[in-house]
């Protein structure tokens, strides 16, 4: 694993513009060259042009899954180090993010120091403890929809077909924030 040093190219992908601005400023003060994307389309363009060495990716980008972005980053350059951020931490999405190539999974709000510490860790945190309460049915449903959406490469229509539901219903459900457990 490469050591995290300054002057590296860091891509921040999050639909929360204020949070992105704060992170971008913090990383630039630490000497990183940073770019920000707020959706999947911007992300795709920046991945090609900017060729980041490091990336911070939010799990949820409006109606898209950030898990799909991890795949794009790794396809573009296998050596890109990715830290996944989310406000909705769960074991299932953490495992999926690591399988796709993320080196760590952090819950929001994570600051620049926590993110840098995650990049510096050589291996994903396998000591994740299970919640005392199991996930709610609504939360499990949301997690399953995200998994199927990822398997369908972000195609809403195909995901709806596989889940045996109407496309608009799926879009409405994906637009809602999942309940916190």
N, C-alpha and C positions, 0 to 999 in steps of 0.2 A: 504494500500500500504506500502511495506517495504521501509525503509529509505535507500538511497544509501550510502554505507560505503566502506572503503577500504578493501582489501583482498577478495573482491567478485570476482567471476569468470565472466569474460567479453569476449564474442565472437564477433569478428569483421569480417563481411562477406562483401567483396567488391572485385571486379576484378581489381581495380586500386592498384597495389602492393605498389607504392610509398606512396599513401594516407594511406594505411593500416599500413605501417611501421611507418609513422608519428603519427597516432592515437595510435598504440600499444605502442610506446615509451612514448607518453604523458600520457596514462593511467597507464603504469607501474611506471612512476615517481610519480603518485598519489597513488600508493599502490595496484592497481588492479592486479589480476592474469589474463593474457590475452592470447588468442589464436587467430589465424587468418586463415580464409579460403578465397580462391579466386574464387571458383566455387561451384556449387550445390553439386557435389559429395564430395568434401572436407567438405562442411558444414554438410552434413548428417552424416559423420563419426565423426566429432568433436562434434556434438550435442549429440550423444550417449555416447562418451567417456568422454568428458569434462563436460557435464551437466552444461551449463552456467546459472547463475542467471540473467545476463544481456546480451543483444545482440544488436549490431548495424548492420543493414542489408541494403545493397544498393538495390534499386528497380530493377536495371538492372545488371545481372551477365552474361556477354556475351550474349548468346541467351536465357537465362532463366530469369524468373521473380522472384525477391526477395519476392514477395507476397507468392509464394509457400513455401519459406523458413520459413516465419512467421507461416504458418500452421504446418510445421514440428516441429518448436520450441514449439509451444503451445501443440501439441500432445504429445511431449516428457515430458514437464513439464508446466502445465498451469500457474504456478507462475512466469515463466521467463518473465522479462520485456523486451520489444522490442521497439527500436527506428528505424524507417525507414528513410533512407537517399536517396536523389535523386538529380540529376542535372536537372530533368525534372518535376518540381512540377506542379501538377494539382489537382483540387478539387476531381475529380473522383478517382484517385489513392490514395489520402489521405484518403478519406472515406473508400475505400476498405481495406486499410492497417489497419485502426482503427477497422473496422468490424472483421478483422481476429485476432485482439488482440494486435496490436501495440499501445503503449501508447502515442506516438508522431510521427510526420512526419516533418523532417527538410530538407531544400534544401542544397546542397553541394555548396561550401565547408564549412562544419560545423566543428568547432574545438572541442577539448575535453571539454572545459568549457561549450559550448553550448549544447553538448550532455549530460553532467552531469546535466545541468539545465533542460533538457527535461525529463531525468529519474526522477528528483525530483518533477516534476509537477504531481499532483494527477490525473488529468483528461486531455484528449486530448484537444487541442486548438480548440474550436468550434467557435471562433471569426474570422475564416478565411474569408478574404474578397475576393469577386469575382473579377476577372480581369476586367478591363474596356473594353477590347476587348475580344470578344468570341474566343474560340479555333479555329484554322484553320481546314480545312477539313482533311489535312494530319495528323494533331495532333489527331483529333477525331478518325481517322482511326487507328492510332497506339494505342490509348487508348483502342479501341474496341478489337483489336487483342490481347492485353495484358489481357483483361478481359476474353475473350474466352479461351485463353491459360491457364489461371488460373483455369477456370471451367473444363478444360480437364486435370487437374493435370500435366501440362507441356508437354503433348503428342502432338508433332508437327503434326503428321499425322492426328490425330483425330481433332485437331484444324483446319487444312486445309480443312478437309471434312465439318466441320460445317460452315466454312466461304466460302465454295464452291470455293476453289482455289487450285491450284497445290501446293504440299508440298514444292517443291524447291522455288517457288515464295514466299511463306510465309517465308521460312528460309532467303531468301535474304532481304525481308522487315524487318524481326526482327533483322537482323544483322546491319541494318542502325540505326543511332541515330535519334530519332524524332526531328523535327524542334522545336526550342525554341519559345515559345510565350511570 
